[in-house]
Amino acid sequence: MNILLLYPEFPDTFWSFKHALKFIRKKASLPPLGLITVSAMLPQQWQRKLVDLNVTKLSQHDLDWADVAFVSAMGVQKESAQQVIESCKHAGLRIVAGGPLFTSEPECFPEVDHFVLNEAEITLEPFLADFTNGAPEKYYRSDSFPDVRTSPVPQWELLDMKKYASMAIQFSRGCPYRCDFCNVTTLFGHKIRTKTSEQIIRELQAMYEKGWRESIFFVDDNFIAHKSYLKKNLLPRLIEWQESKKNTTKFYTECSINIADDQELMDLMVKAGFNQVFIGIETPNHTALEACGKQHNTSRNMLENIKRIQRSGLEVQGGFIVGFDTDTPSIFQQQIEFIQNSGIVTAMVGLLQALPGTKLYERMKSEGRLLKSSTGDNVDNTTNIVPKMDVETLRSGYREMMHYLYSPKNYYQRIKTLLLEYQPPKFRTRIRPDMLVALFRSMIVLGIVGSERLQYWKMLLWTIFRQHQSLSLAVTLSIYGHHFRKVCMLHLKTEKQHATSPV
């Protein structure tokens, strides 16, 4: 049996980092972790071929070789997933689909032969049994959540690793919080399920043995949800693993803002190799936070919390949302001031969208305010609900906010604000050729060709003389800014073209 594992292309979004990846000659930020994990669960005698459309093209030769296509995708990959499925159908392949996109909206893909939904540790085995016996069903679902300690080591050998900027690993699934706009608990539940430290070390070692020496993303939606296990077990094991290597592998992850309450945890994470965290801030407006169920962000000084995290050696990236029911036109200036003062350079700001399976989705549906499916990209300048705020006020406020945040002057000012607080960890690192290439290309593209050349050189010289230990980070963030401005131009241009159309 020849199995073609297909991962659809990401559109040009903030999260794709497509324009930034060109500076380091990479094709994609991250590999399809779900697919290479599922591959490890398939019968050993089956032949496998991975085609990640973010790093290569799907050829007719691939389609002719395959007997069955396994497709996995997230919501933002919906358009590409439909195109991939159409190609497979035209080639006469049997199509098996799974992952967040298909779990949330299987009805949108009538061409798929079999849906293996929810978590594969439970639903894949019965499908494989039925498939082997020649009687597979259309849907395989589960209301229960598997023990992730049964999850195998992903098959890294399927990847062309040199085409990726980072690798990915998963420690836990589930989230204890109840944010009404978030579909994480719909997909993975509230109970925190973790792998053992031994599993994580095995996975890291497998990547290391394949030659990987760059950064690794812990894809957990809230890495710190099981603090006691982290502090007593996993982080000490990671520290031990790092000390056995010549260079420190840099880790980054997602977590909640209450990481700021635990200095011991932050210190251990930095010592283990973490230097960056993404935090869902959402909004500085406490009324909106309480209304959407994000109470753990209230009753605290979030600005001071962020600076405390930065001073501990963890750069903070942030997610922000406008368009909550309680938002008024003043929210745009509130968001701008908070983001600028916090030094959150990578600020992912989007309009509120209702995702299938969330409380927000059900409420919008019951109130007749749900318009269409979500695009899965909360920074594409669209919403799929009827907002309480006037639509044009929301759109124009968002557009002006994005112009302000990502204009070179204000963006580079945020880099300085961050570097004045940030205490870079003292990792054992080596200067890699791609780092020098990125620096040289940034000098050409940003320092000579780009419209931001004045701000770029001022920031670079300021960093060299004031914060030279953070020069690599400053250059990286400058390159990110180039990507963000490209994406903003794309979406804001689209917005102007459709300014008079309904939401």
Buried (B, 14 or more C-beta within 10 A) or exposed (E): EBBBBBBBBBBBBBBBBBBBBBBBBBBBBBBBBBBBBBBBBBEEEEEBBBBBBBBBEBEEEBBEEBEBBBBBBBBBBBEBBBBBBEBBBEBEBBBBBBBBBBBBBBEBBEEBBBBBBBBBBBBBEBBBEBBEEEEBEEEBEBEEBBEBEEBBBBBBEBBEBEBBBBBBBBBBBBBBBBBBBBBBBBBBBEEBBBBBBEBBBEBBEBBBEEEBBBBBBBBBBBBBBBBEBBBEBBBBBBBEBBEEEEEBBBBBBBBBBBBBEBEEBBBBBBBBBBBBBBBBBBBBBBBBBBBBBBEBBEEBEBBEBBBBBBEBBBBBBBBBBBBBBBBBEEBBEBBBEBBBBBBBBBBBBBBBBBBBBBBBBBBBEEEEBBBEBBBBBBBBBBBBBBBEBEEEEBBBBBBBBBEBBBBBEBBBBBBBBBBEBBEBBEBEBEEEEBBEEBBEBBBEBBBEEBEBBEBBBEBBEBBEEEBEEBBBBBBBBBBBBBBBBBBBEBBBEEBEEEEEEEB
